Amino acid sequence: MTKDRIVLLDSLRGLGVLGILLCNAPDFAVPPPVSESAANWPHGTGPATLGVWIVTQWLFQRKFVTLFAMLFGVSIFLVGGERSDLERGAILRKRLTWMVVFGLLHGFAIWFGDVLLSYALAGFAVLLARSWAPRRLIRTGVTIWTVFTVVMLVGMSVAAFSPHEPAQAVLEAAKEVAKGKASEIQYGGTLIQSLIQNAKDRLAFLPAEPIIFVMTSSLMLIGLGCFKAGVLTGEASDRLYRRLIAVGLTASVVVGGLYVAQVLTGLPRALSLVTLALQWMLAPLTTLAYVSLMVFASRSKAWSAIPKALAPVGQMAFTNYLMQSLIMTVIFYGGRGPGLHGEVDRPGLAAIVAAIWVVQILWSRWWMDRFEMGPLEWVWRRLYRGPTRLRRPALQPVAA
């Protein structure tokens, strides 16, 4: 694989880790029962608040975690090679085992919304398929994803149009608000209180891991298939990339229209349920449109600065992902910083996220100019591979 193609993968990884932060930001700032809700958002439904919510749900939510999962599927092959390569396979399994450890530490000791554990568990399944042909990988992943999301859409549609829905909506809203207020006190309390509440919320999410496992595995299969087919390396035809952009942006328009419709109709819970299911279903289409746009940007003199700026962020995506959690919990959780949990509205969150984006882009460039990999990537690599060089070798002067 050429250097340019590696840069493209790093750029996509950087785009993914930065995009995820805007989606995760409300989960740091307010309790999980109300973080994605517009109707029950604790700061009301002002125009600016709803505007940020629509943009986040329309252009960001599900798209970048989908991209990250697809790229993790690629890493399964890049690290483990073919199934016949027993030595690299052993390294891959050790790598995933340490990722389970990092995921548990991150989820219980830092932030409950961890995805590392989910990716590692799914990785143990996908490694068995890493030698499959591109078409088989894509067909299997798409089939699993389609079946699962269609079932989700049918289930949510049935719930949305149930005759008991109006009463159920009122009851659910009351439960979410009450649970949110109870969590708010703990997250805004002492360091120990916030740690305990975070651990409780992490435990509450664990029963969903089987569902996340299925969805993440299917996305990894799609991602690995797209990599082998050249879609994620810039090797596919321009015609295919244009088709992916057209289909993905059409899906995005559908989802965006539904979120605008929610606002115009007073945020009814029934429409919210249907929109959420369609958002999940169509997310990979928009993700692949973003991939295609990045491919064209990397070939353009006018736009190539974007993937070049994102590449160092992607090279140290593991470090940047965990640093996002540390920065956001210091800002919002009690006992470790300003303790702003429950006090920042969506526009303020967007501003904080934008500031972190700038810092991580600049910091990543500075670090990668001097070192071979990110600091946490280095620790992780030492654990599963052994001694690894971190600092780049000094350039030797050319003899006269």
C-alpha positions in Angstrom: 0.0 0.0 0.0 1.4 3.4 -0.9 2.0 6.2 1.6 -0.8 8.3 0.2 -3.3 5.5 0.9 -2.1 5.2 4.5 -2.6 9.0 4.9 -6.2 8.6 3.6 -7.0 6.0 6.2 -5.4 8.1 8.9 -7.5 11.1 7.7 -10.7 9.1 7.9 -9.8 7.9 11.3 -9.1 11.5 12.4 -12.4 12.6 11.0 -14.1 9.9 12.9 -12.6 10.6 16.3 -13.3 14.3 16.0 -16.8 13.8 14.8 -17.6 11.4 17.6 -16.9 14.1 20.2 -19.8 16.4 19.1 -22.2 13.4 19.5 -20.7 12.4 22.9 -20.6 15.9 24.3 -24.2 15.9 25.7 -23.5 12.6 27.5 -20.7 14.3 29.5 -22.7 17.5 30.2 -26.1 16.1 31.4 -27.3 12.7 32.7 -27.7 9.9 30.1 -31.5 9.7 30.3 -31.9 13.2 28.7 -28.7 13.7 26.8 -30.0 12.9 23.3 -33.6 14.1 24.0 -34.7 17.5 22.7 -38.1 17.5 24.4 -36.6 16.7 27.9 -33.4 18.6 27.5 -32.8 20.5 30.8 -32.0 23.8 29.1 -35.2 24.1 27.2 -35.9 24.3 23.5 -34.7 27.7 22.3 -33.9 28.2 18.6 -30.1 28.0 19.1 -30.4 24.9 21.3 -32.7 23.1 18.7 -30.5 24.3 15.9 -27.4 22.6 17.4 -29.4 19.5 18.1 -30.7 19.2 14.6 -27.2 19.7 13.1 -25.7 17.1 15.5 -28.4 14.5 14.8 -28.6 15.2 11.1 -24.9 15.4 10.1 -23.0 13.7 12.9 -24.9 11.3 15.1 -24.3 7.6 14.2 -22.2 8.6 11.1 -18.8 8.9 12.8 -19.1 6.0 15.2 -20.1 4.0 12.2 -16.9 5.3 10.4 -14.8 4.4 13.4 -16.2 0.9 13.5 -15.6 0.3 9.8 -12.0 1.5 10.2 -11.5 -0.8 13.2 -12.5 -3.6 11.0 -9.7 -2.6 8.6 -7.2 -2.7 11.5 -8.2 -6.3 12.2 -6.7 -7.3 8.8 -3.8 -4.8 8.9 -2.6 -6.2 12.3 -3.6 -9.8 12.0 -3.1 -10.5 8.3 -4.6 -13.6 6.8 -6.0 -16.3 9.1 -3.2 -18.6 7.9 -0.7 -16.2 9.5 -0.6 -17.7 13.0 2.1 -15.3 14.4 0.2 -12.2 13.4 -3.1 -13.7 14.6 -1.6 -14.2 18.0 -0.5 -10.6 18.1 -4.0 -9.5 17.1 -5.7 -11.5 19.8 -3.3 -10.1 22.4 -4.0 -6.6 21.0 -7.7 -7.1 21.4 -7.3 -8.5 24.9 -5.5 -5.4 26.1 -8.2 -3.3 24.4 -10.8 -5.1 26.6 -8.7 -4.0 29.6 -8.5 -0.4 28.4 -12.2 -0.4 27.7 -13.2 -1.6 31.2 -10.9 1.0 32.8 -12.2 3.8 30.5 -15.8 2.8 31.0 -15.8 2.4 34.8 -13.1 4.8 35.9 -13.5 7.7 33.4 -16.6 7.8 31.2 -19.6 5.4 31.0 -20.0 5.8 27.2 -16.9 3.8 26.3 -16.8 2.0 22.9 -13.4 0.3 23.2 -14.9 -2.7 25.0 -17.6 -3.1 22.3 -15.0 -2.8 19.5 -12.7 -5.4 21.1 -15.4 -7.9 21.7 -16.6 -7.5 18.1 -13.0 -7.7 16.9 -12.7 -11.3 18.3 -15.6 -12.3 16.1 -14.5 -10.4 13.0 -10.9 -11.8 13.1 -12.4 -15.1 12.1 -13.6 -13.5 8.8 -10.6 -11.4 8.0 -9.6 -13.6 5.1 -13.0 -13.5 3.4 -13.3 -12.0 -0.1 -14.5 -8.4 -0.3 -17.9 -9.3 -1.7 -18.6 -11.9 1.0 -17.6 -9.4 3.8 -19.8 -6.6 2.4 -22.7 -8.9 1.7 -22.6 -10.5 5.2 -22.2 -7.2 6.9 -25.0 -5.5 5.0 -27.4 -8.4 5.5 -26.8 -8.4 9.3 -27.1 -4.6 9.5 -30.3 -4.5 7.3 -32.1 -7.3 9.2 -31.2 -5.8 12.5 -32.2 -2.2 11.7 -35.4 -3.3 9.9 -36.5 -5.2 13.0 -35.6 -2.0 15.0 -37.7 0.1 12.6 -40.7 -2.2 12.8 -40.5 -2.4 16.6 -40.3 1.4 17.1 -43.0 2.0 14.5 -45.3 -0.4 16.4 -44.5 1.4 19.6 -44.9 4.8 18.0 -48.4 4.1 16.6 -49.7 2.2 19.6 -53.0 3.5 21.0 -51.2 3.7 24.4 -48.4 5.9 23.0 -49.6 9.3 24.3 -49.9 8.1 27.8 -46.6 6.1 27.5 -44.9 9.3 26.2 -45.9 11.2 29.3 -44.8 8.4 31.6 -41.5 7.9 29.9 -40.8 11.7 30.0 -41.5 11.8 33.7 -39.2 8.9 34.4 -36.4 10.4 32.3 -36.6 13.7 34.0 -36.7 12.2 37.5 -33.8 9.9 36.8 -31.8 12.7 35.3 -32.3 14.9 38.3 -31.1 12.2 40.7 -28.0 11.5 38.5 -27.3 15.3 38.3 -26.7 15.6 42.0 -24.2 12.8 41.9 -22.3 13.9 38.9 -22.1 17.4 40.3 -20.9 16.2 43.7 -17.6 15.1 44.9 -15.0 13.1 42.9 -16.1 9.9 44.6 -19.8 10.6 44.0 -19.2 11.3 40.3 -17.0 8.1 40.0 -19.7 6.0 41.6 -22.5 7.4 39.4 -20.4 6.9 36.3 -19.8 3.3 37.3 -23.5 2.8 37.9 -24.4 4.2 34.5 -21.7 2.0 32.9 -23.2 -1.1 34.5 -26.7 0.0 33.2 -25.3 0.0 29.7 -23.7 -3.4 29.8 -27.0 -5.4 29.1 -27.0 -3.6 25.7 -23.6 -5.1 24.8 -25.0 -8.0 22.8 -27.0 -5.6 20.6 -23.9 -3.4 20.2 -21.8 -6.5 19.4 -24.1 -7.5 16.5 -24.2 -3.9 15.1 -20.5 -3.2 15.5 -19.5 -6.6 14.0 -21.6 -6.0 10.9 -20.1 -2.5 10.4 -16.6 -4.0 10.8 -17.3 -6.5 8.1 -18.6 -3.8 5.8 -15.5 -1.7 6.5 -13.1 -4.5 5.9 -14.9 -5.4 2.7 -14.8 -1.8 1.5 -11.0 -1.7 2.3 -10.3 -4.8 0.3 -12.4 -3.5 -2.5 -10.4 -0.3 -2.6 -13.2 2.0 -1.4 -11.4 3.1 1.8 -8.0 3.4 0.0 -9.0 5.7 -2.8 -8.6 3.0 -5.4 -12.3 2.6 -6.4 -13.6 4.3 -9.5 -14.7 7.9 -9.5 -18.1 6.7 -10.7 -18.6 4.5 -7.6 -17.6 7.4 -5.3 -20.0 9.7 -7.0 -22.8 7.1 -6.6 -21.9 6.7 -2.9 -22.1 10.5 -2.5 -25.5 10.7 -4.2 -27.0 7.9 -2.2 -25.5 9.0 1.1 -26.5 12.6 0.8 -30.1 11.5 -0.2 -30.2 9.4 3.0 -28.9 12.5 4.9 -31.6 14.7 3.5 -34.3 12.2 4.6 -32.9 12.0 8.1 -32.4 15.8 8.3 -36.0 16.4 7.1 -37.4 14.1 9.8 -35.5 16.0 12.5 -36.8 19.4 11.2 -40.3 17.8 11.1 -39.9 16.9 14.8 -39.2 20.5 15.7 -42.1 21.9 13.5 -44.6 19.4 15.1 -43.6 20.0 18.7 -41.2 17.1 19.2 -43.7 14.2 19.4 -42.3 11.0 20.9 -43.8 8.8 18.2 -42.0 10.6 15.3 -38.8 10.6 17.4 -38.9 6.8 17.7 -39.3 6.3 13.9 -36.7 8.9 13.1 -34.2 7.3 15.5 -34.6 3.9 13.8 -34.2 5.4 10.3 -31.1 7.3 11.5 -29.5 4.0 12.6 -30.5 2.3 9.4 -29.3 4.9 7.0 -26.1 6.0 8.8 -23.7 3.7 6.9 -24.8 5.3 3.6 -24.0 8.8 4.8 -20.7 7.5 6.3 -19.6 6.2 2.9 -20.6 9.5 1.3 -18.3 11.2 3.8 -15.5 8.7 2.8 -16.0 9.5 -0.8 -15.9 13.3 -0.2 -12.6 12.7 1.7 -11.2 10.8 -1.2 -12.0 13.6 -3.6 -10.6 16.2 -1.1 -7.3 14.2 -0.9 -6.9 14.5 -4.7 -7.8 18.2 -4.9 -5.2 21.0 -4.5 -7.9 23.2 -3.0 -9.2 20.8 -0.4 -6.2 18.5 0.3 -5.3 20.6 3.4 -8.3 19.0 5.2 -7.2 15.4 5.0 -3.6 16.4 5.7 -4.7 18.2 8.8 -6.8 15.2 10.0 -4.1 12.5 9.3 -2.0 13.2 12.5 -5.2 13.1 14.5 -6.0 9.7 13.1 -2.5 8.4 13.6 -3.0 8.9 17.4 -6.8 8.3 17.5 -6.6 6.1 20.6 -4.8 8.8 22.5 -7.2 11.5 21.2 -10.3 9.5 22.0 -9.2 8.9 25.6 -8.0 12.5 26.0 -11.5 13.7 24.9 -13.0 11.8 27.8 -10.4 13.1 30.3 -10.9 16.7 29.2 -14.7 16.6 29.2 -15.0 14.8 32.6 -12.6 17.4 34.1 -14.8 20.2 32.7 -18.2 18.7 33.7 -17.8 16.1 36.5 -17.6 17.1 40.1 -14.5 17.1 42.2 -11.9 17.5 39.4 -12.4 20.9 37.7 -15.1 23.6 37.1 -17.9 21.0 37.8 -20.2 22.3 35.0 -22.4 19.2 34.8 -25.9 20.3 34.0 -25.0 24.0 33.4 -24.0 24.2 29.7 -26.5 24.3 26.9 -26.0 22.8 23.4 -24.5 25.9 21.8 -21.9 26.1 24.6 -21.1 22.4 24.2 -20.6 23.0 20.5 -18.1 25.8 21.3 -16.2 23.6 23.7 -16.1 20.8 21.1 -14.8 23.1 18.4 -12.0 24.3 20.8 -11.0 20.8 21.5 -11.0 20.0 17.8 -8.5 22.9 17.2 -6.3 21.8 20.1 -6.2 18.1 19.0 -5.4 19.0 15.4 -2.5 21.3 16.5 -1.3 18.9 19.3 -1.4 15.9 17.0 0.6 17.6 14.3 3.2 18.8 16.9 3.5 15.3 18.4 3.6 13.3 15.2 6.4 15.5 13.8 8.5 14.3 16.7 7.3 10.8 17.5 6.4 7.6 15.7 3.0 7.2 17.3 0.7 8.6 20.0 1.7 8.1 23.7 -1.1 5.7 24.4 -0.6 3.9 21.1 3.0 3.4 22.3 1.9 2.0 25.6 -0.6 -0.3 23.9 1.9 -1.5 21.3 4.5 -2.3 24.0 1.9 -4.4 25.8 1.0 -6.5 22.8 4.2 -6.4 20.8 7.0 -5.7 23.2 9.7 -2.9 23.1 8.8 -0.2 20.6 10.6 2.9 19.5 8.7 6.1 20.3 10.8 9.1 19.2 11.6 9.6 15.6 15.3 9.2 14.8 17.2 12.4 14.3 17.9 13.3 10.6 21.6 12.8 9.9 23.4 15.7 8.1 24.3 15.0 4.5 28.0 14.7 3.9 29.6 17.4 1.7 
